């Protein structure tokens, strides 16, 4: 060994150390010792054979599916979460999704892929069903028997099972799949804790209930998505025809079936199997039936999740499925309908994969077949008489109930969205004693309603067909009242308002006949008041400014609004939206401190200045004042807002904004206020800012992170800008006088100087420093005449190639530079793209307005289509980086080749290790190998090459030329 150490002392891979380690491991392996008192030798040898056979046996392959489709991506992602090569811990991974979406299929495919990495494996299928039928002890017995290879395991209780699993598997590296878990007790009995199993073990759990995974502290989860359209076609045609080639006459019915299934594999398999070898007429007849009534096999699988819900959760599910898919502010509506917060119930439905929740927009969606299941459950309440159902949503049923006066106390919700004509006498609602929610978004009614139920909690009626509500209407429980697009004057609220003791939401949006908001002082419970886009509204009563519980006031796009409450005291106010009230010139005085207001939009108003009392909005977070052309100076009060984090001011290039007056405003901020320490995002666009702005801004806004100064009059970015320690984004687009950039913030990551005509390439040299970009994360747009020399590879045209070796694309390690021609007619939109081995891998979004030079860290691309977790074979993969272009303003297509000048690529060495650098090449590694082989052949073929140097040089030159022409 000493000789080997000396021989390989300079070897980079520490070969001898690896030999030593391997020999030590072998020496520490315990063997088998036979002693005569232990019995017969043949029995002893047989035991050894059985023991070793258990360890090295090939695990059986499970059937994934008759025709697997769409598995590559999910299997790859789950395998990545499992990371079987890491043996330092035990990992649990959850796979969740709706019934029939393919959770078991994905788990089975992953199991087959990784099973041979483990000492013992067990796939416990149908845990929910088997647990209910046979109990947890039965499942524990199967687990121990499968992994230990023993058939005579007997357990007396689940507690004993837990003890045996911990004791006998804690040193074993196992793979365990728990399929279709629906209760936490199942997990606690079979895989209660990671330390029950040996290091390197993996546990895969499939469930419809994401909350179970959260409860069991499973951090790594994957949600199975539906099949894509092409994958759906593949599965359906195989099930229905057992071939990929189908007669064109079936194309329409196949399209219908795929649309109906909405990517659910279960539905595609059921339809395909039922219609196997059926003719076209039978297909059409069957699909007609499917679209009317959900197939029993599909419904049985889907309804398992519904049956597991509590009574009130089932009710909320049916409300959403029948009436409120995609409805805005669904949580508020359901809270009004039930009289209590429904956020928990909505969350439960989401965790059980019955709905998808978009909390940002407060909307929910559902798979189409789950919607069908919910509607069928309600239809079964009264198959023949719609008036006896709890919820009405189908327009024909609603019209029938209205016109035939079939209303009953069973009806709780009516939701009409279709444009229909209703010929009624207006008395239908008289017998609907339990109607709580009435939403009519369309329809033409021959009469106004003569009755409205006093039980109503939600009333939303677009184009309400009257000036008045029925005289006997007592809306004491009404919480939401929305009357948008009203063609009459607003209902006389001065009388009715005394009865609206529970009203929280009032909406008169798009009421063009509305010219005045009357006295609303009786609406003391009102939380949201909206009358946006009432284009003839002139006056808002002063009482609107004194509603104690009002949180949102929205008057946007009321272009004739002139008279707004001169003073306001709204202690609960959170949002005030007055954008595009172009006739509104005065902002009201704020009587008392309002701590809750966070968002204030004043874009496009006629407001000339903000009063000193504006500082009473002490909690203001976001102020928008773009396009306020009558405001001749930056309001000095913005420097007095302690929590202001985002401020957007755009003067619109108004010639009336003279610099002298604006400087007066600047100095007002400087002398009368402390620095605005919380301001992070500041936009002062088209505001006639001069070179004097920067030293003053440093004093007022020292912690700003994003600074947008497009369209201003400064001529230089000065040295003092280096003192902005926190700026990561700086935009100076359309600054026509900007000539030079002397200093830049030290942590700058995004910079844009589009259409800065006076800025020369020499004036941007400071932006091309390699150190600035080496840390990664940069995205710079500027005028420029060349790509910096520190880019390792540059190529003419609109694309560049490289090769990488490894299973993951090194997007985090690459910086690209794009240089366009000098005579661009307007800013260009750029979308980077990456293709690997001829297939598109990454596609960015149209989010960059580009001038002549664009430098971008590829990992910072806003991705439109990308799978960065996609795995590749560990070989040399060919990657091509290119880009698409369009006119940034007109969105017209522009050929990238016609405006491309050069493209470059650089390796970000600070973000990658030396080993990764060795796995990235800018020349074809296969051609390089061929060149080396050619040289070896040449030396063999011409043993006397030293005597024939001319011949040798000629051959080498020709082969090298051939090599180079095939690598560029």
DRENLOMI-804298 format. One line per field, with one value per residue (C-alpha): x, y, z. Coordinates in steps of 0.2 Angstrom, whole numbers. Layout:
BEGIN
xx <- c(X,...) .
yy <- c(Y,...) .
zz <- c(Z,...) .
***
This chain:
BEGIN
xx <- c(0,15,21,4,3,20,14,-2,3,-2,-18,-33,-46,-37,-37,-27,-38,-53,-45,-40,-58,-65,-54,-58,-77,-74,-63,-77,-90,-96,-95,-103,-94,-98,-96,-99,-111,-122,-129,-126,-115,-128,-142,-129,-125,-144,-147,-133,-140,-158,-151,-141,-155,-166,-154,-150,-167,-173,-189,-204,-210,-228,-240,-241,-255,-260,-255,-245,-245,-239,-228,-211,-213,-222,-210,-195,-201,-206,-189,-181,-190,-185,-167,-162,-144,-144,-143,-140,-159,-176,-188,-206,-214,-233,-242,-259,-274,-292,-298,-294,-280,-267,-258,-257,-250,-236,-232,-231,-220,-208,-208,-202,-189,-180,-185,-168,-159,-167,-165,-183,-199,-217,-232,-247,-261,-279,-275,-292,-302,-291,-290,-309,-311,-297,-290,-273,-266,-268,-259,-245,-243,-242,-228,-217,-220,-215,-200,-193,-198,-207,-224,-228,-229,-243,-248,-262,-264,-259,-249,-238,-237,-230,-217,-212,-210,-199,-189,-186,-185,-175,-159,-166,-165,-183,-195,-213,-228,-244,-257,-274,-272,-287,-285,-270,-272,-266,-250,-247,-249,-238,-225,-227,-210,-195,-184,-194,-184,-165,-156,-159,-176,-190,-209,-221,-239,-253,-269,-283,-282,-267,-270,-265,-248,-247,-253,-240,-226,-223,-214,-210,-226,-231,-249,-253,-260,-272,-266,-262,-273,-261,-259,-277,-280,-266,-274,-292,-288,-278,-292,-305,-296,-280,-270,-263,-271,-289,-301,-303,-322,-320,-310,-325,-331,-314,-312,-329,-323,-306,-315,-328,-314,-304,-288,-294,-286,-300,-314,-304,-301,-320,-326,-313,-317,-336,-334,-322,-326,-342,-347,-348,-367,-364,-350,-361,-376,-365,-357,-374,-378,-361,-364,-381,-377,-360,-355,-357,-339,-332,-344,-341,-322,-325,-338,-327,-320,-337,-344,-329,-334,-344,-362,-358,-343,-354,-366,-352,-345,-363,-365,-348,-350,-368,-367,-350,-336,-325,-336,-326,-325,-332,-327,-337,-352,-352,-349,-365,-375,-371,-368,-351,-333,-332,-313,-310,-322,-315,-298,-304,-311,-295,-285,-296,-292,-311,-307,-293,-291,-284,-282,-275,-291,-302,-309,-311,-311,-315,-312,-327,-332,-332,-344,-355,-355,-360,-374,-381,-381,-393,-403,-407,-416,-430,-427,-444,-448,-434,-444,-441,-422,-410,-400,-405,-392,-399,-407,-422,-426,-425,-436,-449,-449,-451,-464,-474,-473,-466,-455,-455,-446,-433,-424,-409,-399,-403,-389,-394,-380,-388,-397,-415,-432,-443,-462,-468,-480,-466,-474,-463,-452,-467,-466,-447,-446,-428,-420,-404,-394,-401,-389,-395,-382,-392,-410,-424,-439,-456,-461,-452,-452,-468,-460,-443,-439,-435,-423,-411,-393,-386,-394,-385,-396,-388,-400,-412,-429,-436,-432,-439,-439,-455,-464,-465,-447,-439,-420,-414,-403,-396,-377,-372,-382,-376,-385,-373,-378,-394,-403,-414,-409,-402,-416,-421,-409,-414,-430,-423,-407,-415,-419,-402,-395,-384,-377,-359,-357,-365,-362,-368,-354,-358,-374,-374,-390,-383,-378,-378,-374,-387,-386,-380,-377,-389,-378,-367,-361,-356,-338,-337,-344,-341,-348,-334,-337,-353,-349,-362,-360,-356,-359,-355,-364,-353,-360,-349,-334,-341,-344,-336,-333,-330,-314,-315,-321,-320,-325,-313,-317,-331,-325,-338,-336,-332,-340,-332,-334,-323,-318,-317,-315,-315,-305,-307,-303,-290,-292,-297,-298,-301,-291,-296,-309,-302,-314,-309,-297,-297,-292,-302,-295,-292,-299,-291,-277,-281,-269,-278,-277,-263,-268,-272,-274,-275,-269,-276,-286,-287,-280,-267,-259,-261,-266,-255,-268,-264,-250,-265,-264,-250,-252,-251,-241,-244,-248,-251,-252,-248,-254,-259,-255,-262,-250,-236,-225,-221,-231,-220,-231,-225,-209,-219,-227,-219,-224,-225,-216,-221,-224,-228,-229,-229,-231,-235,-222,-234,-226,-234,-223,-209,-193,-193,-209,-204,-188,-198,-207,-191,-184,-200,-198,-180,-182,-199,-197,-186,-179,-193,-184,-198,-199,-193,-201,-201,-206,-204,-207,-209,-207,-193,-180,-163,-145,-149,-161,-149,-140,-156,-165,-150,-155,-174,-175,-159,-167,-175,-173,-182,-180,-189,-184,-189,-193,-183,-171,-155,-139,-128,-129,-117,-104,-115,-127,-115,-121,-138,-134,-150,-155,-156,-167,-164,-174,-169,-178,-182,-171,-166,-153,-143,-125,-115,-115,-102,-108,-120,-127,-116,-129,-138,-145,-158,-154,-163,-159,-170,-171,-158,-152,-138,-130,-115,-107,-92,-104,-110,-93,-95,-110,-99,-88,-86,-86,-104,-111,-100,-111,-126,-144,-141,-153,-146,-153,-143,-136,-120,-108,-100,-102,-88,-73,-75,-89,-80,-89,-97,-106,-113,-132,-146,-141,-126,-123,-114,-113,-116,-113,-125,-143,-148,-147,-135,-147,-140,-122,-125,-125,-130,-127,-138,-132,-144,-141,-138,-154,-168,-184,-191,-188,-189,-197,-185,-190,-175,-176,-166,-167,-158,-154,-166,-181,-187,-183,-185,-195,-196,-209,-211,-206,-190,-190,-173,-162,-146,-137,-145,-135,-145,-142,-152,-159,-167,-178,-197,-201,-216,-212,-199,-195,-179,-181,-181,-167,-155,-144,-127,-119,-114,-130,-131,-140,-144,-148,-158,-172,-188,-191,-206,-210,-212,-226,-236,-232,-229,-217,-199,-187,-173,-161,-164,-159,-146,-128,-120,-124,-112,-111,-101,-100,-104,-89,-94,-110,-103,-89,-74,-81,-96,-86,-77,-94,-98,-90,-91,-84,-91,-83,-87,-78,-63,-63,-63,-48,-38,-42,-37,-20,-17,-20,-9,5,3,1,16,29,42,32,48,55,40,35,26,14,11,7,-5,-15,-16,-22,-35,-42,-42,-51,-64,-66,-68,-81,-92,-91,-97) .
yy <- c(0,12,9,13,29,35,30,40,54,67,59,71,58,51,34,26,33,26,9,10,15,0,-12,-6,-8,-26,-30,-24,-35,-49,-66,-83,-95,-113,-123,-142,-139,-128,-143,-150,-141,-142,-134,-120,-117,-117,-104,-93,-96,-90,-75,-69,-73,-61,-47,-49,-54,-44,-35,-39,-26,-19,-16,3,4,-5,10,23,41,57,49,56,73,68,53,63,76,64,55,71,74,57,58,40,44,53,40,53,53,45,55,55,61,64,63,71,75,72,54,46,58,45,46,27,26,39,30,13,20,28,12,2,15,15,-2,-10,3,-4,-19,-21,-15,-15,-7,-6,-3,3,7,16,1,-12,-3,-2,-20,-29,-16,-9,-25,-33,-19,-20,-38,-37,-23,-34,-50,-41,-33,-46,-61,-70,-78,-82,-65,-64,-48,-46,-27,-12,-6,-22,-19,-2,-9,-23,-11,1,-14,-24,-11,3,-4,-8,3,1,8,9,15,19,20,30,35,44,45,50,34,24,34,34,15,11,25,35,43,43,35,19,15,14,28,30,24,32,32,37,42,45,53,64,75,86,91,73,76,93,84,71,84,78,93,86,85,83,87,76,87,81,74,87,86,75,63,62,58,44,36,37,30,16,11,13,6,-3,7,24,25,30,34,53,51,48,65,75,62,60,79,79,65,73,89,81,71,87,77,65,48,38,46,43,25,22,31,21,4,7,12,-1,-7,4,13,31,32,23,35,50,43,38,55,63,53,56,75,73,60,56,38,28,21,39,46,32,36,55,54,46,63,71,58,60,79,85,91,109,106,96,111,123,111,110,129,131,117,122,141,149,142,157,169,184,186,169,169,185,178,162,171,181,166,156,170,165,164,150,151,135,125,132,126,109,107,113,100,86,91,95,113,124,140,156,166,181,184,175,163,144,132,114,99,98,81,85,100,87,76,90,95,77,76,92,86,70,80,82,75,81,97,110,121,108,108,118,126,132,136,129,143,133,127,145,152,138,141,160,159,145,151,135,143,133,135,122,134,142,149,155,159,165,170,167,180,175,183,180,183,182,192,196,185,170,174,175,156,156,158,151,159,167,171,178,182,187,193,193,192,203,203,208,214,221,209,212,202,199,186,194,179,186,188,191,201,204,209,217,229,228,231,245,261,254,238,230,239,224,220,219,216,215,200,207,208,210,221,223,232,236,241,249,257,267,279,270,264,276,271,285,276,258,261,261,243,238,235,221,228,226,227,240,241,253,250,255,264,277,285,288,306,307,296,301,301,284,289,275,261,260,242,245,239,240,254,254,265,263,268,278,291,303,303,321,322,310,315,320,306,294,301,296,277,270,252,256,247,249,264,263,277,274,280,292,305,319,317,335,335,323,324,339,330,312,302,284,275,257,262,250,255,271,271,287,284,292,304,317,331,329,343,343,329,330,335,320,324,311,298,283,269,255,264,254,258,274,276,294,290,301,313,332,334,348,345,335,343,343,333,319,314,307,292,285,267,271,258,261,278,279,296,292,304,318,332,346,343,355,349,333,334,338,327,311,313,313,296,284,268,272,258,261,278,280,298,301,319,313,326,340,356,365,357,370,365,380,375,357,362,371,355,345,358,357,338,341,354,348,330,316,303,291,275,263,268,254,256,274,280,298,297,312,324,336,330,338,333,341,327,314,321,327,310,301,311,308,290,281,264,263,247,250,267,272,289,287,302,315,329,324,323,311,297,305,297,300,286,273,278,270,254,245,249,233,240,256,262,278,274,289,301,310,322,308,307,298,286,289,279,265,257,244,230,234,219,227,242,249,264,261,275,286,294,305,290,284,267,275,283,265,257,256,245,232,228,209,210,218,203,189,186,182,189,204,210,226,235,249,257,248,245,228,213,214,204,193,183,167,164,176,172,182,181,177,160,152,134,125,107,102,85,81,77,95,110,122,138,146,146,155,174,179,195,200,214,221,233,252,258,250,260,257,247,228,215,200,182,171,153,137,121,105,91,99,100,117,117,135,149,166,179,196,206,216,232,231,244,239,229,216,207,193,180,166,160,177,174,175,158,155,137,128,112,115,99,89,76,72,57,59,62,78,87,100,116,131,148,160,173,179,198,209,228,232,245,238,219,217,202,207,194,192,188,204,214,203,208,196,185,180,168,168,156,163,156,163,152,136,124,119,102,110,121,105,99,114,116,128,116,100,87,73,82,85,66,62,74,66,49,56,62,45,36,49,45,26,28,40,32,43,59,68,65,71,87,95,80,80,98,97,82,91,107,99,89,104,115,101,100,119,120,107,115,133) .
zz <- c(0,4,-14,-21,-10,-17,-35,-34,-22,-35,-40,-39,-34,-19,-26,-12,1,-7,-7,11,15,5,13,31,27,21,36,48,39,51,44,48,60,61,76,77,92,80,70,53,40,26,37,42,23,19,32,24,7,13,22,7,-5,5,4,-15,-21,-36,-30,-41,-53,-50,-64,-67,-79,-95,-105,-95,-101,-94,-80,-85,-77,-60,-58,-60,-48,-35,-37,-35,-18,-12,-17,-14,-16,1,15,30,34,33,21,19,3,1,-16,-15,-27,-31,-34,-50,-54,-54,-37,-36,-53,-50,-33,-42,-56,-43,-33,-48,-52,-35,-26,-29,-18,-2,9,11,2,4,-6,5,-7,-3,15,17,12,20,36,37,32,42,54,57,64,47,38,51,49,30,32,43,33,16,23,34,23,37,34,52,60,73,81,95,94,85,100,98,79,83,95,82,68,78,85,69,56,64,57,40,24,18,5,11,0,9,-4,-2,17,24,43,53,64,49,48,66,67,51,49,65,65,53,66,66,50,46,38,20,21,11,14,1,6,-6,-1,-6,10,10,28,34,27,36,52,50,47,29,22,4,-6,-24,-31,-46,-60,-74,-90,-104,-120,-130,-116,-114,-132,-131,-116,-123,-140,-132,-121,-134,-149,-143,-156,-158,-176,-177,-191,-194,-192,-173,-171,-165,-152,-146,-144,-134,-123,-119,-115,-104,-94,-91,-89,-76,-81,-72,-83,-99,-94,-90,-106,-117,-109,-110,-129,-134,-152,-152,-168,-170,-167,-150,-146,-148,-139,-124,-123,-123,-108,-99,-101,-93,-79,-72,-74,-59,-58,-59,-46,-34,-34,-33,-20,-7,-3,-2,10,22,25,40,37,35,24,13,12,8,-6,-14,-14,-23,-35,-40,-40,-36,-46,-50,-40,-34,-15,-12,7,10,1,11,27,24,18,34,46,52,44,32,29,39,28,12,18,22,4,-3,8,2,-16,-20,-24,-29,-20,-27,-10,-20,-30,-17,-30,-31,-45,-47,-58,-70,-65,-47,-51,-60,-45,-33,-45,-46,-27,-27,-42,-32,-19,-31,-49,-56,-47,-46,-34,-21,-22,-11,-24,-42,-55,-72,-81,-87,-70,-63,-77,-74,-55,-58,-72,-64,-46,-40,-26,-10,7,1,-10,-1,-16,-33,-45,-63,-75,-92,-102,-102,-104,-88,-91,-73,-61,-48,-34,-35,-20,-8,-4,-3,16,17,2,9,-7,-23,-37,-54,-66,-82,-88,-94,-82,-88,-70,-55,-40,-29,-15,-8,6,22,25,12,17,0,-14,-30,-45,-60,-69,-55,-64,-52,-43,-27,-17,-12,2,13,12,29,25,43,39,23,23,5,-7,-25,-38,-52,-70,-63,-77,-65,-51,-36,-24,-11,3,14,20,17,26,43,40,34,51,46,29,26,7,-4,-22,-36,-49,-67,-63,-77,-71,-54,-51,-32,-17,-4,15,21,39,45,38,53,50,32,28,9,-2,-21,-34,-47,-65,-62,-76,-72,-53,-47,-28,-14,2,17,28,17,26,44,43,58,51,33,27,8,-2,-21,-32,-47,-64,-59,-71,-67,-48,-41,-24,-12,7,12,29,33,49,44,58,50,32,24,5,-3,-22,-31,-47,-63,-55,-67,-61,-42,-38,-19,-7,10,26,38,55,65,64,53,57,46,29,19,1,-8,-27,-34,-51,-65,-53,-54,-36,-36,-19,-3,14,29,38,25,38,49,37,48,42,24,15,-4,-12,-31,-40,-58,-71,-60,-72,-62,-48,-51,-37,-28,-12,3,15,7,17,33,31,44,36,17,8,-10,-19,-37,-44,-63,-69,-87,-94,-90,-96,-82,-69,-69,-61,-49,-41,-40,-31,-18,-15,-14,-1,9,11,15,29,37,39,45,32,26,32,27,9,-2,-19,-26,-43,-48,-67,-79,-64,-72,-59,-62,-56,-39,-35,-31,-16,-8,-11,-2,13,12,6,11,12,-5,-14,-31,-39,-55,-63,-81,-92,-81,-85,-75,-86,-75,-62,-50,-38,-23,-29,-23,-5,-9,-1,-3,-21,-32,-46,-55,-70,-80,-97,-108,-99,-115,-107,-98,-104,-92,-78,-65,-50,-47,-31,-24,-24,-40,-49,-62,-72,-87,-98,-113,-126,-118,-134,-126,-117,-127,-125,-116,-104,-98,-96,-77,-80,-89,-75,-73,-54,-55,-64,-57,-42,-53,-53,-64,-78,-87,-102,-110,-126,-130,-145,-139,-128,-114,-117,-102,-110,-114,-130,-142,-158,-172,-175,-163,-155,-146,-141,-127,-120,-102,-94,-79,-75,-72,-83,-75,-78,-62,-69,-85,-90,-108,-117,-132,-144,-157,-171,-169,-178,-168,-173,-155,-139,-142,-132,-129,-124,-120,-125,-122,-132,-126,-138,-150,-138,-130,-112,-106,-113,-104,-104,-114,-99,-105,-115,-123,-130,-139,-126,-114,-100,-91,-78,-86,-69,-67,-83,-79,-85,-96,-100,-90,-80,-71,-62,-78,-77,-91,-95,-87,-104,-114,-119,-132,-127,-138,-131,-143,-141,-149,-152,-155,-155,-136,-140,-154,-150,-169,-173,-177,-184,-171,-185,-194,-179,-171,-170,-158,-143,-129,-114,-98,-84,-67,-57,-40,-41,-47,-41,-51,-55,-63,-74,-80,-85,-97,-114,-127,-140,-145,-133,-145,-159,-147,-144,-162,-165,-151,-159,-176,-169,-161,-178,-187,-175,-178,-197,-199,-187,-197,-195,-189,-206,-215,-206,-220,-222,-204,-203,-218,-210,-193,-201,-212,-197,-185,-199,-200,-181,-180,-194,-185,-168,-172) .
***
